[in-house]
Amino acid sequence: MRRVAAAAVLAVLAGCATAPGPNCARLAFDGWFCPLPPAALAPRNGTDLVTVTRNGKSTHYVGQLSVTADALTLALSNLAGVPLATITWDGRSARVHPEKSGLKPKLMTALLEFTLVPPPRLRSALHGLSLDSRSGGGGTERRLRAGDKLIARALVRRDSTRIEVPRAQLSIVLRPLPETDP
């Protein structure tokens, strides 16, 4: 009887940790973010100064974000303009090039969509997670939770977007760069 009970518990736990889809990013033990297809996002094309802080150490990049009906693409360069990596989500798979960049394309796609997709549409991407959203003070604050645990927080304003993932000691700040004429 104990073996059957133990097997049942393991089966339940294994089921909880199974992704709801092949492109879903795991954000909590039983919390998944399954990105929406690029056509569900508003078109965008812009360049941002991207500051990534992990464990108290900050690194700066230039990020070119493009959203079309066919793909969400984030191209990262160092501050001198040397290309470092490109993340692409085409609605079928999230990829990073070069693969050895160390970036996690599913996670990066999920974090970008967390800030880009309107909250009512975003809820369909969440599995085992809840979303709170408040507007005011010139922007929107979004919080993803798994139960009572804060998984991610985003402050979206006209002049900046800040994403925080407390468990990973990670914050990403995007500040739009002015457009320049060629």
C-alpha positions in Angstrom: 0.0 0.0 0.0 2.8 2.4 0.8 4.4 1.8 -2.6 1.2 2.6 -4.3 0.7 5.8 -2.2 4.3 6.9 -2.9 3.9 6.2 -6.6 0.7 8.2 -6.7 2.4 11.2 -4.9 5.4 11.0 -7.3 3.0 10.9 -10.3 1.1 13.9 -9.1 4.4 15.8 -8.4 5.8 14.9 -11.8 2.5 16.0 -13.5 2.8 19.4 -11.7 6.3 20.0 -13.0 5.4 19.1 -16.7 5.3 22.0 -19.1 1.9 22.7 -20.6 3.6 23.2 -24.0 7.1 22.8 -25.6 7.9 26.6 -25.6 6.7 27.4 -22.1 9.2 28.9 -19.6 9.2 27.6 -16.1 9.0 30.5 -13.7 8.0 28.6 -10.5 7.8 24.9 -9.5 4.3 24.6 -11.0 4.2 28.0 -12.7 4.7 28.4 -16.5 4.5 31.2 -19.0 3.6 30.1 -22.5 4.3 32.9 -24.9 1.6 34.1 -27.2 2.3 34.2 -31.0 3.9 37.3 -32.2 0.8 38.3 -34.2 -1.0 38.7 -30.8 1.5 41.5 -29.8 1.4 45.1 -31.0 4.0 45.9 -33.7 7.1 47.5 -32.3 10.5 48.6 -33.5 12.8 50.4 -31.2 16.3 50.6 -29.6 16.8 50.5 -25.9 19.7 50.8 -23.5 19.4 47.5 -21.6 20.9 47.2 -18.1 21.0 43.7 -16.6 21.8 43.4 -13.0 22.4 40.0 -11.5 23.6 39.4 -8.0 24.5 43.1 -7.7 26.7 43.2 -10.9 25.4 45.3 -13.8 26.1 45.0 -17.5 24.9 47.3 -20.2 23.8 46.5 -23.7 22.1 48.1 -26.7 18.9 46.1 -27.5 17.0 46.4 -30.8 13.5 45.0 -30.3 11.3 44.3 -33.3 7.8 42.8 -33.1 6.0 41.9 -36.3 3.2 39.5 -37.0 5.8 36.9 -37.8 8.4 37.3 -35.1 9.6 38.9 -31.9 13.3 39.6 -32.2 15.7 41.0 -29.7 19.2 41.7 -31.0 21.8 42.6 -28.3 25.0 44.4 -28.9 27.7 45.7 -26.5 27.9 49.5 -26.1 30.5 49.7 -28.9 27.9 48.2 -31.3 29.4 44.7 -31.6 26.6 42.1 -32.0 26.5 39.6 -29.1 23.3 37.6 -29.4 19.9 37.5 -31.1 16.7 36.0 -29.5 13.9 35.1 -31.9 10.4 33.9 -31.1 8.3 33.0 -34.2 5.3 31.4 -32.5 6.7 27.9 -32.9 10.1 28.1 -31.1 12.3 30.5 -29.2 15.9 30.5 -30.3 19.1 32.3 -29.5 22.0 32.8 -31.8 24.8 32.1 -31.0 23.6 29.2 -28.7 26.7 29.6 -26.5 25.6 33.1 -25.5 24.2 31.7 -22.2 20.9 33.5 -22.8 17.7 31.5 -22.2 15.4 32.3 -25.1 12.2 30.9 -23.5 12.8 32.9 -20.4 13.7 36.1 -22.2 10.7 35.8 -24.5 8.4 35.3 -21.5 9.9 38.3 -19.6 9.5 40.5 -22.7 5.9 39.4 -23.3 5.2 40.0 -19.6 5.9 43.7 -20.3 4.5 44.0 -23.9 1.2 42.2 -23.8 -1.9 43.9 -22.3 -2.8 42.2 -18.9 -6.2 40.8 -20.1 -4.5 39.0 -23.0 -1.5 38.0 -20.9 -3.6 35.8 -18.5 -4.1 33.1 -21.2 -0.2 32.7 -21.3 -0.1 31.9 -17.6 -0.3 28.4 -16.1 -0.1 28.0 -12.3 0.6 31.7 -12.0 -1.6 34.7 -11.2 -1.2 38.3 -12.5 -2.0 41.5 -10.7 -1.9 44.8 -12.6 -2.3 48.3 -11.4 -2.1 51.6 -13.4 -1.2 55.0 -12.1 1.7 57.3 -11.5 2.5 57.4 -15.2 2.7 53.7 -15.8 1.6 50.2 -15.0 2.9 47.8 -12.4 2.5 44.0 -13.0 3.2 41.2 -10.6 3.3 37.5 -11.3 2.8 35.2 -8.4 2.8 31.5 -7.7 0.5 31.3 -4.7 1.8 34.0 -2.3 5.3 34.1 -3.7 6.3 37.0 -6.0 7.9 35.5 -9.1 8.4 38.6 -11.3 7.5 42.3 -11.2 7.5 44.8 -14.0 7.1 48.6 -13.9 6.2 49.8 -17.4 6.5 53.5 -18.1 6.9 55.6 -21.1 10.6 56.4 -20.3 11.6 52.9 -19.0 10.6 49.4 -18.3 12.0 47.6 -15.2 11.6 43.8 -14.8 12.6 42.1 -11.5 12.9 38.4 -10.8 13.6 38.3 -7.0 14.4 34.6 -6.8 17.1 34.9 -9.4 18.4 38.2 -8.0 17.9 39.6 -11.5 16.7 43.0 -12.8 16.4 44.2 -16.3 15.9 47.9 -17.1 15.1 49.0 -20.7 15.3 52.7 -21.5 14.4 53.8 -25.0 17.2 55.5 -27.0 16.3 58.5 -29.2 15.9 57.7 -32.8 18.7 59.1 -35.0 18.3 60.0 -38.7 20.7 58.2 -41.1 
